Structures are given as structure tokens and as C-alpha cells.
């Protein structure tokens, strides 16, 4: 045990998760004068942004037209303006929250445990990938889309030669495009729904490169003995089954918010299908029913990174305000309007309906 | 084991444009035929929160958005065919077609983020909206307007292909 960590460390605002939402929360809280500690379980900050080689949508305020991994750099640059206020710890996971005394336990690496006693906590813990069950899904070659993106875009390792993508949401569509860029063939995209779930333009740009999208189709089994050699696919419309030749099956079938610590804290949680899982009840400033906890990003409900960054700013600013730091109240209105704009489109109908059920007036 | 080529779905809801619709319209014929340097074609028929086509347009040709989810709409009289939107659009949904290039051939300026990168003078395979090869094209220029790795290829094709070609594949 490292001596310096044997005592309880204090922090004004603890941000758990150093991705799009967490870094935005930290920047906003620090700009108001609050001291911030960011914990990131990965080896580097940036969360999923570091894997995003495509240009972002949105407006200039959300860095539209900028590639995701460059946005991570911009957020870190913003944080670097507050060296006395912001501390970050990578390779460090928050492990639990103790309601009786407000202590957070954390682990750096695999050996070093320590305790933190923050005054406020912003949960920006993102999401976990969902997987679907089918025979042989433990064969080498069956991946989640996040793993494929990490291999390819973080470590520069090609996952295979012929990929079958399962899921035509934005992640499935974007990762398919990135695979083609990496010289990997995408044999097709299966989508159980009768329409693509992601942006139409993301689908169009891979369709014109010859990737078929099979709507109302799903995977029934991975084929192969040692590794994946193919997939058994079924049409949900006709029940017809056929085999496809592939060596990678990549699942992009959705995400689930990661917010376990909020259960420990006793936050009111609700199951909201439109937000893809259990999420905390919160007010318009992202504050949960536990007055020391805020929520931002995918942990608050699965949405786009652009919205996660704004939610992070709202949470960080409000957490700082709750500590008595003076903040410009107008910023909340500006952020609220930017979130509303992002959520007015066709693809955000689900988000709007989900938020109605979980955001208190 | 099979491949999926026999199952190719060309439905709009699977990402394939089938004719003009709001957010995906062609320029007016008369102006288009005479316009040197070409006019933009945007194929963005779904309301999503995105406006860089408007904010990047130096000529004010992509009309201002009242709501960021608005479908793009173009004042063709102002479009100079500069292709900055082609390079900027995160959805790779902007193209410029210049009918004034020659009697038989038109120029298509399209976004390209693949390898290998063809050189000017190279022949490429022109692909339609489902990736089927519809004929050869010749790379006339390779531009990188924003110096951000998104290339704009200027490809000449036979004029009868301009409504179909929306991507190219390097052939060697």
C-alpha cells in the first residue's frame, strides 16, 4: 500500500469518468473556481472520444466537423488552463460509495487502494455494451463494436478480414465505415428492426461502398470450431435461414448506462427503455435525488457524445454552484437551449420521450 | 458459405436514396448546365442536429438554418461549386457536379477518406448508391481543402452517370 494513499483524500468535486461528459464537467467546474479530481479507469483520458475517427455532427459549439479524437484533445487543452484546480488520475477506478460517511473507495492499477471523501460527485461513467446470446458466441472472433474500435483505432490492430456487423445504429454504421477505411471487408450489416437506427447519412456512405444492410435479419449462431468461420443468419420476415462467410462477428446492438454507484448512494432510479436501462431521476441541472450526486453523459441515458458534453458542463457548473462558487446563471439557459436543439431531430424522439419520464421539473 | 450480394436491399430506410425528396434535391437544369465550376447536390433527407454545410459555405448558398435539425436547402444562384461543404460535411453527403467541363463529360467533386489515394490522371471505378460499378472515371485533381485528411476528388465521368455516381474505388 502506498503511504500517501493510506489516508482519506479530500476533493471538492469528484468526477468519475474522464470521457466526453466527465472532461466537460471538470472544465466547467474548474472554470467556476472549484477543485476537481477526475478518475478514469482507462490508461488515458478521453473515453470513447479517442476511438472516434469520424467528424462529429452538431453545431460549432459541439465541435461539429471535428473528428472525435481531436475533440478529446481540445477538452484536455481546456482543462490544462486550470492546473491548480484540476487533478486527473488514470488507470483508477471508483469501486464503491459508502452512504453512511460519504466515502468513495478507489483502486489505482490492481494493487493500490485508497479512499476519497469528495464534497460533490459527478457520475460520468458512460455505458457498457450489450451483447446478444446465440450458440458459439464464445468463439474467438465474436466481438463487441467497442473492442473492434479499440483494437483498430487505439492500437492499430486489424481485427480480421471479413466482418459481419450486427446492428445498424450509429455505432454499427460508423464502425463499419472505419473498418473499410482500415482495409477490412464488411460483408454485411444485420438489423432486426425494419429500418436503420443510426443517421441515414451514415448508412448512405457505407451503402455506396457496397456494404449491404439486411433489415429484419438477425444472427442465430456463430459457425466454426476454433475461431469464427461464418454466421447463421435468419430473416425475421420470412424465417428463412442462410449462412454467411465471415471471420469476425461484431456486435453493435446497443449500450446500457453504467450507474451502479448511484444505487449504492440510494438515488431514485427508474427503468427507462428509451434511455436503454436504469437511470437516475434528475432535475434539469443533472442533479440526482441524492443532493451530492450529479449525472451526465451515457450514464444518464444512452445518447450522442455531443449531448454528453453539454450535460457534463451543466453538471459541473451546478455542482460548483452548490459549493458556493459564483457562476453565471445565464450559462444554464444557453446549455439548455443547446441540448434542446440537439434533441429536436427525428432520431431524438426516443430521447425526448425517455427524458420526460425521468427529469423532474 | 454465401455472400449477401443477392439480398441487396435498395430501400430508402436502408440508406439508399431513390429520387429527389426534401433535403435531397437536384439543382435547376438551366442554371446547372451553364454554371462554371458546378453546383452542389446535398443528399441529407433526415432531420438530424447538424449544420456545418451552412456554416462552412463562404458564398451563403446553403441557406441559414432556423433549427439545427432543419434539412439543408440551397440558393443555387449563390453556389460557386467551391466544394468546401464537400470537405466539411460529417455525413459525406455533399457533392458538386460541374456540367461545363466538356461536351461529353462532367466533373464530380466527392469526399474521399479511403486508401489508396489515387493520383491525378488515374482511372477509378465509379460506384452508385449501393456500391455497384457503373463505369470508369478519371481523377482530374485531388484536393484537401481543410487539410484534415478528408480529400475531395475531382473525377470526370460521362454525363449520363452524374445522377448515379456517388463514390469511387481506386482500381490498381
Interface residues (C-beta under 8 A of the other chain):
Chain A: X54 X55 X56 X57 X58 X59 X60 X64 X65 X67 X180 X181 X183 X187 X188 X194 X195 X196 X199 X200 X201 X202 X203 X204 X205 X206 X207 X208 X209 X210 X211 X212 X213 X214 X215 X223 X229 X230 X242 X243 X244 X245 X306 X341 X342 X343 X344 X345 X346 X347 X348
Chain B: X1 X2 X3 X4 X5 X7 X8 X9 X11 X13 X14 X15 X16 X17 X43 X44 X45 X46 X47 X48 X49 X50 X51 X52 X55 X56 X67 X68 X69 X88 X90 X91 X92 X93 X113 X114 X115 X127 X128 X129 X130 X131 X132 X148 X150 X166 X167 X169
